[in-house]
Amino acid sequence: MSEIILVNITGKDRPGLLTRITGVLAEHDLNVLDIGQAVIHDYISLGLLVEIPAPQQASSMIKDLLFTGHELGIEVRFRPTTLEAYEEWVHEQGKSRYVITLLGRKLSAAQISRVAAVCSANNLNIDVITRLTGRPSLLNPAQMPKASVQMTVSGHLADEAAIRGQLLPLSMEIGVDISFHADDIYRRNRRLVVFDMDSTLIQAEVIDELAKEAGVGAEVSAITAAAMRGELDFRQSLTRRVGLLAGLPATTLETVAARLRLTDGAELVASTLKRLGYKIGIISGGFDYFGRRLQTQLGFDYMHANQLEISEGRLTGRVLGEIIDGPRKAALLREIAAAEGLRLEQTIAVGDGANDLPMLSIAGLGVAFHAKPVVRQQASSAISDMGLDGLLFLIGIREREILLPA
């Protein structure tokens, strides 16, 4: 009967190390049942689970590997594994797998420990940890540092909502965003990302800016804030706010557009997603005049927003066509996904207000961006302190893979 041995190698990494180690195994004609490797600060941890067809080969293989390890200055350890234990491990491949992403300005041992404790309490095993952001310099620290790691975990969860309910308050308590979602085929094949516009792609609520020009800023801002908190029906609130803009010269739209500023990271996100082949879109309860400018500037494939009625060079105080509210946002996401031949699981939606919740809830990944509490509590993921480029880490893109704007 064949013998199964776990070979664990640690020490300073160097080019050709794996070649030497597997070369020894090849000389003994061994089968590799599993292999895994991690390198941290030039030190390697390499594990190989090998099958030895004839038990008498084991001592010879061990001797040769120990000699090679001595030559390379690395430590080699061996642990026999029974066939029963191996087969039990094989059957555990049916466990569900999940991805937990931590995202913040810095990551401390305490923060990682608290998240790991939640995993342990829910019988989830942490299989792989990957650093997504680059190595931070201690001599020349970045003005706006980024820190993100991704954990792949496995286990049998009775209720995914329950662990999300544990991670949300923990996220707020320890000051780091924590994303939790299934590691399935759709996570690796998402192809469409849609964004809200106001306070997501741009650093303002446009209707509030227009209201300032019309001299009704305080009144409109109060209605806007209540609507974003979910305290007012969006359609009614928009109708009331737009009504207060009646008589405003249409030229004011250009005045306001000229002073709008993109959210930090918006240009980087758009250019990276486009170059990676994603379709990107705007689905906004704001206004199409500003949405079209963003579409041209950042290369969005789709743009849906409300249209202000203009007559004789002035705003009439009315909106043309169907108002884009929360349910309409969700419907538009469905329409765009269908037009691209995608399942909703292959979509990502990003927004900050209560009217974004319907589209966040049906997307494969719903991201609350610098969001109101009611939105963050219901979204599957959140970005609270970083720029919009934090989305790229939630998708699983490493910082070294992010493409700078051309």
MARMIMAR-129018 format. One record per residue (C-alpha): x, y, z. Coordinates in nm, 4 decimals, padded with zeros to 6 digits, m for minus. Layout:
- c1, c2, c3
- X, Y, Z
...
# end
This chain:
- c1, c2, c3
- 00.0000, 00.0000, 00.0000
- 00.1266, 00.3499, m00.0805
- 00.2390, 00.5912, 00.1916
- 00.1353, 00.9558, 00.2211
- 00.3717, 01.2137, 00.3695
- 00.3372, 01.5879, 00.4186
- 00.6646, 01.7668, 00.3416
- 00.6951, 02.1157, 00.4916
- 00.9822, 02.3441, 00.3899
- 01.0677, 02.6793, 00.5488
- 01.3579, 02.9182, 00.5155
- 01.5025, 03.1919, 00.2971
- 01.3623, 03.1815, m00.0540
- 01.5817, 03.1760, m00.3623
- 01.5388, 03.1179, m00.7364
- 01.5415, 02.7490, m00.8243
- 01.4390, 02.6244, m00.4797
- 01.1206, 02.4559, m00.6012
- 01.3132, 02.3049, m00.8926
- 01.5604, 02.1400, m00.6550
- 01.2938, 02.0105, m00.4178
- 01.0611, 01.8692, m00.6838
- 01.3646, 01.7332, m00.8650
- 01.4401, 01.5123, m00.5649
- 01.0787, 01.3951, m00.5570
- 01.0937, 01.3243, m00.9297
- 01.3987, 01.1041, m00.8825
- 01.1855, 00.8854, m00.6557
- 00.8899, 00.8914, m00.8999
- 00.6478, 01.0341, m00.6414
- 00.2995, 01.1749, m00.7002
- 00.2140, 01.5221, m00.5654
- m00.1373, 01.5162, m00.4163
- m00.1370, 01.8778, m00.3011
- 00.0992, 02.1746, m00.3044
- 00.0923, 02.5225, m00.1570
- 00.3457, 02.8022, m00.1157
- 00.3677, 03.1461, 00.0434
- 00.6588, 03.3902, 00.0537
- 00.6732, 03.6702, 00.3099
- 00.9726, 03.9051, 00.3242
- 01.1869, 03.6610, 00.1222
- 01.1061, 03.3681, 00.3515
- 00.9215, 03.0732, 00.2071
- 00.6738, 02.8266, 00.3482
- 00.6237, 02.5410, 00.1023
- 00.4061, 02.2374, 00.1606
- 00.3785, 01.9236, m00.0544
- 00.1567, 01.6251, 00.0147
- 00.3218, 01.3337, m00.1659
- 00.2198, 00.9777, m00.2354
- 00.4985, 00.7203, m00.2138
- 00.3947, 00.4088, m00.4100
- 00.6320, 00.1754, m00.2209
- 00.6742, 00.2388, 00.1548
- 01.0409, 00.1372, 00.1389
- 01.1050, 00.4460, m00.0784
- 01.0173, 00.6799, 00.2070
- 01.3434, 00.6606, 00.3994
- 01.5496, 00.7174, 00.0855
- 01.3358, 01.0171, m00.0169
- 01.3572, 01.1667, 00.3320
- 01.7351, 01.1295, 00.3381
- 01.7739, 01.2948, m00.0033
- 01.5443, 01.5845, 00.0848
- 01.7238, 01.6456, 00.4146
- 02.0560, 01.6562, 00.2329
- 01.9152, 01.8987, m00.0294
- 01.7659, 02.1133, 00.2455
- 02.1033, 02.1324, 00.4185
- 02.2654, 02.2456, 00.0932
- 02.0007, 02.5128, 00.0434
- 02.0023, 02.6292, 00.4062
- 01.6337, 02.5512, 00.4590
- 01.4452, 02.3413, 00.7129
- 01.2622, 02.0294, 00.5900
- 01.0073, 01.8517, 00.8068
- 00.7990, 01.5419, 00.7437
- 00.4642, 01.4235, 00.8779
- 00.3103, 01.0899, 00.7775
- m00.0628, 01.0941, 00.6980
- m00.2927, 00.7939, 00.7094
- m00.5008, 00.6964, 00.4086
- m00.8150, 00.7416, 00.6195
- m00.7159, 01.0979, 00.7139
- m00.6348, 01.1772, 00.3522
- m00.9697, 01.0456, 00.2254
- m01.1526, 01.2453, 00.4922
- m00.9704, 01.5561, 00.3701
- m01.0706, 01.4709, 00.0101
- m01.4373, 01.4522, 00.1066
- m01.4146, 01.7942, 00.2733
- m01.3745, 01.9504, m00.0728
- m01.7529, 01.9854, m00.0733
- m01.7358, 02.2627, 00.1866
- m01.8639, 02.6016, 00.0813
- m01.5992, 02.8655, 00.0254
- m01.6225, 03.2360, 00.1023
- m01.4084, 03.5447, 00.0574
- m01.3558, 03.7996, 00.3335
- m01.1877, 04.1246, 00.2330
- m01.0500, 04.3700, 00.4887
- m01.0067, 04.7249, 00.3644
- m00.8702, 05.0258, 00.5497
- m00.5871, 05.2748, 00.5778
- m00.3872, 05.0411, 00.8019
- m00.4439, 04.6891, 00.9286
- m00.3440, 04.5975, 01.2822
- m00.2965, 04.2592, 01.4420
- m00.5947, 04.3348, 01.6658
- m00.8244, 04.3962, 01.3675
- m00.7164, 04.0763, 01.1921
- m00.7506, 03.8816, 01.5173
- m01.1096, 03.9987, 01.5702
- m01.2106, 03.8958, 01.2184
- m01.0367, 03.5598, 01.2574
- m01.2277, 03.5072, 01.5821
- m01.5595, 03.5508, 01.3999
- m01.4486, 03.2909, 01.1463
- m01.3555, 03.0494, 01.4231
- m01.6840, 03.1044, 01.6072
- m01.8696, 03.0116, 01.2872
- m01.6558, 02.7016, 01.2227
- m01.4919, 02.8578, 00.9181
- m01.1330, 02.7678, 00.8427
- m00.9032, 03.0311, 00.6915
- m00.7356, 02.8544, 00.3989
- m00.5534, 03.1363, 00.2177
- m00.4634, 03.4965, 00.3023
- m00.3553, 03.7264, 00.0187
- m00.2274, 04.0823, 00.0456
- m00.3926, 04.2960, m00.2230
- m00.2206, 04.6275, m00.1561
- 00.1494, 04.6982, m00.2046
- 00.4088, 04.6944, 00.0697
- 00.3949, 05.0212, 00.2672
- 00.7149, 05.2204, 00.3078
- 00.7998, 05.3181, 00.6653
- 01.0569, 05.5768, 00.5553
- 00.8262, 05.7468, 00.3029
- 00.4695, 05.6751, 00.4145
- 00.1914, 05.7544, 00.1696
- m00.0299, 06.0533, 00.2437
- m00.3395, 05.8395, 00.1893
- m00.2272, 05.4839, 00.2694
- m00.4224, 05.1774, 00.1625
- m00.4238, 04.8365, 00.3270
- m00.6249, 04.5386, 00.2076
- m00.6028, 04.1644, 00.2572
- m00.8277, 03.8908, 00.1253
- m00.9058, 03.5749, 00.3201
- m01.0421, 03.2639, 00.1524
- m01.2332, 03.0598, 00.4105
- m01.4238, 02.7323, 00.3987
- m01.6841, 02.5554, 00.6066
- m02.0533, 02.4780, 00.6359
- m02.2591, 02.7869, 00.7185
- m02.6201, 02.7422, 00.8210
- m02.6960, 03.1124, 00.7764
- m02.4768, 03.3513, 00.5760
- m02.6859, 03.6468, 00.6932
- m02.5947, 03.5654, 01.0528
- m02.2198, 03.6036, 00.9992
- m02.2750, 03.9227, 00.8000
- m02.4746, 04.0448, 01.0990
- m02.1709, 03.9793, 01.3183
- m01.9182, 04.1376, 01.0829
- m02.1086, 04.4656, 01.0306
- m02.0961, 04.5894, 01.3919
- m01.7423, 04.4557, 01.4200
- m01.6436, 04.6592, 01.1148
- m01.7767, 04.9759, 01.2755
- m01.6156, 04.8919, 01.6090
- m01.2620, 04.8228, 01.4844
- m01.2598, 05.0801, 01.2034
- m01.2010, 04.8610, 00.8989
- m01.4378, 04.7667, 00.6164
- m01.5151, 04.3946, 00.6014
- m01.6692, 04.2364, 00.2929
- m01.8082, 03.8818, 00.3077
- m01.9431, 03.6920, 00.0083
- m01.9495, 03.3489, m00.1517
- m01.6470, 03.2392, m00.3514
- m01.8352, 03.1057, m00.6508
- m01.7961, 03.1085, m01.0277
- m01.9866, 03.4378, m01.0565
- m01.7435, 03.6212, m00.8257
- m01.4683, 03.5449, m01.0752
- m01.6792, 03.6352, m01.3794
- m01.8377, 03.9701, m01.2976
- m01.8486, 04.1865, m01.6079
- m02.0769, 04.4853, m01.5349
- m02.0356, 04.7619, m01.2754
- m02.2947, 05.0374, m01.2304
- m02.2540, 05.3471, m01.0142
- m02.4790, 05.6035, m00.8580
- m02.3587, 05.9513, m00.9516
- m02.4196, 06.2108, m00.6800
- m02.1957, 06.1600, m00.3736
- m02.0570, 05.8464, m00.5375
- m01.8852, 05.9385, m00.8650
- m01.8887, 06.3090, m00.7795
- m01.8395, 06.4863, m00.4480
- m02.1739, 06.6610, m00.4347
- m02.5496, 06.6297, m00.4607
- m02.6155, 06.8245, m00.7805
- m02.9676, 06.9242, m00.6862
- m02.8317, 07.0894, m00.3724
- m02.5828, 07.2840, m00.5842
- m02.8595, 07.3975, m00.8198
- m03.0692, 07.4963, m00.5198
- m02.7910, 07.7219, m00.3919
- m02.7959, 07.9023, m00.7246
- m03.1734, 07.9384, m00.6967
- m03.1568, 08.0708, m00.3413
- m03.3399, 07.7716, m00.1891
- m03.0359, 07.5767, m00.0766
- m03.1278, 07.5128, 00.2859
- m03.4783, 07.3959, 00.2037
- m03.3687, 07.1578, m00.0703
- m03.0744, 07.0220, 00.1288
- m03.3052, 06.9285, 00.4161
- m03.5319, 06.7354, 00.1792
- m03.2304, 06.5682, 00.0121
- m03.0852, 06.4540, 00.3443
- m03.4175, 06.3087, 00.4574
- m03.4598, 06.1245, 00.1265
- m03.1085, 05.9751, 00.1379
- m03.1757, 05.8536, 00.4931
- m03.4878, 05.6788, 00.3671
- m03.7237, 05.9028, 00.5599
- m03.9031, 06.0330, 00.2489
- m04.0298, 05.8670, m00.0686
- m03.7736, 05.9501, m00.3369
- m04.0246, 06.0328, m00.6117
- m04.2138, 06.2764, m00.3916
- m03.8960, 06.4313, m00.2552
- m03.7503, 06.4788, m00.6044
- m04.0711, 06.6352, m00.7315
- m04.0723, 06.8788, m00.4385
- m03.7067, 06.9693, m00.4801
- m03.7193, 07.0154, m00.8566
- m04.0306, 07.2272, m00.8142
- m03.8284, 07.4709, m00.6052
- m03.5916, 07.5178, m00.9025
- m03.8597, 07.6590, m01.1327
- m03.7372, 07.9649, m01.3194
- m03.3662, 07.8905, m01.2774
- m03.1763, 07.9830, m01.5986
- m03.0630, 07.6750, m01.7934
- m02.7142, 07.8278, m01.8161
- m02.6828, 07.7564, m01.4436
- m02.6373, 07.3876, m01.5276
- m02.3027, 07.4663, m01.6904
- m02.2048, 07.6894, m01.3988
- m02.2653, 07.4074, m01.1522
- m02.1055, 07.1420, m01.3743
- m01.7826, 07.3424, m01.3937
- m01.7295, 07.3264, m01.0186
- m01.8166, 06.9620, m00.9631
- m01.5274, 06.7421, m00.8562
- m01.4798, 06.3724, m00.9130
- m01.4662, 06.1479, m00.6104
- m01.1144, 06.0360, m00.5216
- m01.0360, 05.7230, m00.7221
- m01.3246, 05.7568, m00.9696
- m01.1039, 05.8077, m01.2745
- m00.8738, 05.5207, m01.1732
- m01.1667, 05.2835, m01.1216
- m01.3280, 05.3697, m01.4540
- m01.0054, 05.3391, m01.6557
- m00.9012, 05.0133, m01.4879
- m01.2392, 04.8468, m01.5280
- m01.2621, 04.9518, m01.8922
- m00.9154, 04.8214, m01.9739
- m01.0006, 04.4922, m01.8044
- m01.3056, 04.4505, m02.0263
- m01.5830, 04.5427, m01.7841
- m01.8906, 04.7307, m01.8987
- m01.9563, 05.0302, m01.6742
- m02.2650, 05.2425, m01.6310
- m02.4273, 05.5257, m01.4397
- m02.7720, 05.4725, m01.2897
- m02.8596, 05.7932, m01.1109
- m03.1504, 05.9680, m00.9496
- m02.9677, 06.2868, m01.0466
- m02.9811, 06.4615, m01.3818
- m02.8739, 06.3507, m01.7288
- m02.7045, 06.6817, m01.8153
- m02.4333, 06.5989, m01.5627
- m02.4440, 06.2260, m01.6315
- m02.3679, 06.2789, m02.0002
- m02.0618, 06.4880, m01.9127
- m01.9330, 06.2121, m01.6864
- m02.0076, 05.9515, m01.9510
- m01.7923, 06.1391, m02.2004
- m01.5180, 06.2163, m01.9504
- m01.4790, 05.8653, m01.8045
- m01.6005, 05.6451, m02.0894
- m01.9131, 05.4930, m01.9388
- m02.0994, 05.2503, m02.1623
- m02.4422, 05.3267, m02.0140
- m02.5970, 05.6344, m01.8554
- m02.9464, 05.6670, m01.7082
- m03.0560, 05.9738, m01.5127
- m03.3541, 06.2051, m01.4758
- m03.4155, 06.4756, m01.7363
- m03.4972, 06.8293, m01.6272
- m03.7617, 07.0046, m01.8372
- m03.6393, 07.3313, m01.9874
- m03.8606, 07.5893, m02.1587
- m03.7544, 07.9255, m02.2995
- m03.4098, 07.8874, m02.1440
- m03.5310, 07.8201, m01.7895
- m03.6087, 07.5172, m01.5728
- m03.9827, 07.4597, m01.5448
- m03.9604, 07.2784, m01.2115
- m04.0630, 06.9462, m01.3666
- m03.8915, 06.6215, m01.4663
- m03.9550, 06.4675, m01.8076
- m04.0407, 06.0986, m01.8376
- m04.0338, 05.8328, m01.5688
- m03.8518, 05.9324, m01.2523
- m03.5529, 05.7124, m01.1723
- m03.6101, 05.6112, m00.8118
- m03.4953, 05.3045, m00.6202
- m03.7162, 05.0452, m00.7941
- m03.6394, 05.1980, m01.1333
- m03.2660, 05.1746, m01.0611
- m03.3039, 04.8026, m00.9965
- m03.5086, 04.7621, m01.3141
- m03.2438, 04.9439, m01.5186
- m02.9713, 04.7196, m01.3775
- m03.1742, 04.4177, m01.4868
- m03.2204, 04.5689, m01.8343
- m02.8500, 04.6444, m01.8817
- m02.7475, 04.2992, m01.7582
- m02.9940, 04.1376, m01.9993
- m02.8662, 04.3513, m02.2868
- m02.5102, 04.2329, m02.2109
- m02.6195, 03.8706, m02.1761
- m02.5204, 03.8609, m01.8085
- m02.6762, 03.7143, m01.4976
- m02.7347, 03.9513, m01.2070
- m02.4740, 03.7538, m01.0121
- m02.2188, 03.8900, m01.2597
- m02.2990, 04.2525, m01.1757
- m02.1710, 04.5018, m00.9192
- m02.3635, 04.8080, m00.7998
- m02.2175, 05.0990, m00.6021
- m02.4144, 05.3726, m00.4282
- m02.4558, 05.5792, m00.1129
- m02.8249, 05.6532, m00.0617
- m03.1401, 05.4695, 00.0405
- m03.2688, 05.4899, m00.3176
- m02.9662, 05.2770, m00.4205
- m03.0663, 04.9852, m00.1982
- m03.2905, 04.8092, m00.4542
- m03.0070, 04.7827, m00.7079
- m02.7471, 04.7034, m00.4404
- m02.9634, 04.4180, m00.3149
- m03.0038, 04.2430, m00.6519
- m02.6455, 04.2875, m00.7771
- m02.3956, 04.0065, m00.7341
- m02.1943, 04.2502, m00.5210
- m02.3640, 04.5531, m00.3673
- m02.1236, 04.8155, m00.2315
- m02.2248, 05.0980, 00.0020
- m01.9850, 05.3850, m00.0666
- m01.9393, 05.6402, 00.2151
- m02.3012, 05.5566, 00.2778
- m02.5713, 05.6540, 00.5194
- m02.6160, 05.4068, 00.8109
- m02.9339, 05.2539, 00.6688
- m02.7499, 05.1718, 00.3458
- m02.4362, 05.0322, 00.5059
- m02.6455, 04.8050, 00.7286
- m02.8177, 04.6445, 00.4313
- m02.5422, 04.6342, 00.1676
- m02.3236, 04.3242, 00.1378
- m02.0010, 04.5332, 00.1253
- m01.8912, 04.8835, 00.2156
- m01.6170, 05.1364, 00.1499
- m01.6149, 05.3891, 00.4310
- m01.2767, 05.5587, 00.4504
- m01.1003, 05.5001, 00.1186
- m01.1645, 05.6445, m00.2255
- m01.3710, 05.4788, m00.4941
- m01.0634, 05.2816, m00.6019
- m01.1224, 05.0677, m00.2930
- m01.3767, 04.8894, m00.5114
- m01.0925, 04.7320, m00.7078
- m00.9706, 04.5533, m00.3953
- m01.3203, 04.4267, m00.3175
- m01.3253, 04.2761, m00.6658
- m00.9960, 04.1032, m00.5815
- m00.7627, 04.3093, m00.8005
- m00.4141, 04.3560, m00.6554
- m00.2656, 04.7037, m00.6387
- 00.0140, 04.6065, m00.8764
- m00.2498, 04.5032, m01.1326
- m00.4359, 04.8351, m01.1206
- m00.3935, 05.0335, m01.4404
- m00.3216, 05.4036, m01.4122
- m00.5259, 05.6330, m01.6401
- m00.3684, 05.6766, m01.9845
# end
